[in-house]
Amino acid sequence: MASSEEDGTVEEKENNNKRRTKSAVATAWLTFYNIAMTAGWLVLAIAMMRFYIQKGTHKGLYRSIARTLKFFQTFALLEVGHCAIGIVRTSVIVTGVQVCSRIFMVWFITNSIRQIQNEESVILFLVVWTVTEITRYSYYTFNLLHHLPYFIKWARYNLFIVLYPLGVVGELLTIYAALPFVRRSGMYSMRLPNKYNVSFDYYYCLIIVMLSYIPLFPQLFFHMLRQRRRVLHGEVIVEKDD
Ligand SMILES: CCCCCCCCCCCCC/C=C/C(=O)SCCNC(=O)CCNC(=O)[C@H](O)C(C)(C)COP(=O)(O)OP(=O)(O)OC[C@H]1O[C@@H](n2cnc3c(N)ncnc32)[C@H](O)[C@@H]1OP(=O)(O)O
């Protein structure tokens, strides 16, 4: 009897130790990840400012930062993994939509269609993303280190009220600017007849993507408003399941 109780305690202790090690590893990884991402977006911010100060124009700015942007934005795919394995308490769907829409903007719009890379709308979403991400990743970093300055917390849960709609405007205007080039070039499209007997029109796909902002953006925005109430005003929010 005594021995089985002891066994139970030993097992419990082992489980607790495993949990602690797992959470220490997760915290170490997240700290590294967030520091790397803060640094990456800071590098982008400095590169953009330097370009503009030296050249006095936004033309050519996208090309000059494209590699760094593609690297760090693509790296953010790991965030979907963080949610999926449960090391951050965030919805996989909310994070998935946010990250995928960014990857789509970078790879399948701005990077693929050279003619739109100098549009003002590209600069708009780049600046908005950069401010957002420097704030967001530094918030996570300081939070993990238990030394969170109030102004970073304030910025994380207030700036999005202006930046989110501005980012959406920048993204939608960029996709809109891409439409004529996509239609003319027929890029990423498959016309019938072909050996797969499949037809796909990227032009209409882009129109559907633009329309999908109507139901999806409010969900992301209201999610952030709920997070804001929870973190800044201490409200207990019961989130619906994924
Ligand atoms: C295939 C094509 C698809 C196309 C589809 C198109 C449709 C697109 C529709 C909408 C598109 C919107 C486009 C907008 C783009 C822009 O970004 S504009 C710029 C403004 N943007 C923002 O302000 C972004 C705001 N969004 C976000 O911050 C995130 O993306 C989020 C997923 C919405 C954040 O939500 P969430 O993680 O739930 O909130 P938090 O409060 O930050 O975190 C919750 C808890 O999780 C912890 N955590 C999260 N990540 C980390 C991490 N990396 N490290 C450590 N901890 C993390 C966080 O600390 C919180 O923990 P607790 O405090 O303990 O709860």
The ligand as an ORCA input file, in Angstrom:
! r2SCAN-3c Opt
* xyz 0 1
  C      -4.232     31.761    -48.863
  C      -4.637     33.156    -48.951
  C      -5.385     33.599    -47.749
  C      -5.865     34.994    -47.903
  C      -6.883     35.311    -46.880
  C      -7.146     36.756    -46.880
  C      -8.022     37.174    -45.772
  C      -7.320     38.103    -44.853
  C      -8.222     38.790    -43.963
  C      -7.595     39.707    -42.953
  C      -6.249     40.154    -43.226
  C      -5.733     41.129    -42.232
  C      -4.565     41.779    -42.781
  C      -3.870     42.618    -41.820
  C      -2.601     42.682    -41.810
  C      -1.876     43.404    -40.793
  O      -1.136     42.845    -40.048
  S      -2.092     45.030    -40.658
  C      -1.082     45.526    -39.311
  C      -1.776     45.491    -37.985
  N      -1.757     44.151    -37.544
  C      -1.901     43.824    -36.277
  O      -2.048     44.645    -35.394
  C      -1.798     42.384    -36.038
  C      -2.651     41.993    -34.943
  N      -2.676     40.576    -34.997
  C      -1.931     39.835    -34.196
  O      -1.293     40.291    -33.299
  C      -1.874     38.357    -34.385
  O      -1.795     38.061    -35.664
  C      -2.980     37.622    -33.715
  C      -2.903     36.156    -34.109
  C      -4.315     38.168    -34.147
  C      -2.713     37.787    -32.237
  O      -3.602     37.183    -31.503
  P      -3.185     36.520    -30.136
  O      -1.873     35.782    -30.280
  O      -4.343     35.744    -29.686
  O      -2.989     37.727    -29.176
  P      -1.924     38.062    -28.144
  O      -2.611     38.868    -27.121
  O      -0.773     38.701    -28.815
  O      -1.385     36.658    -27.543
  C      -2.212     35.755    -26.787
  C      -1.343     34.942    -25.838
  O      -0.371     34.195    -26.552
  C       0.931     34.606    -26.178
  N       1.777     34.585    -27.362
  C       1.382     34.693    -28.619
  N       2.420     34.646    -29.445
  C       3.509     34.522    -28.674
  C       4.904     34.434    -28.948
  N       5.397     34.490    -30.206
  N       5.721     34.312    -27.906
  C       5.286     34.267    -26.636
  N       3.966     34.351    -26.317
  C       3.110     34.479    -27.322
  C       0.756     35.991    -25.615
  O       1.749     36.393    -24.758
  C      -0.575     35.824    -24.898
  O      -0.353     35.095    -23.704
  P      -1.101     35.439    -22.357
  O      -0.822     36.889    -22.070
  O      -0.523     34.534    -21.335
  O      -2.547     35.182    -22.630
*
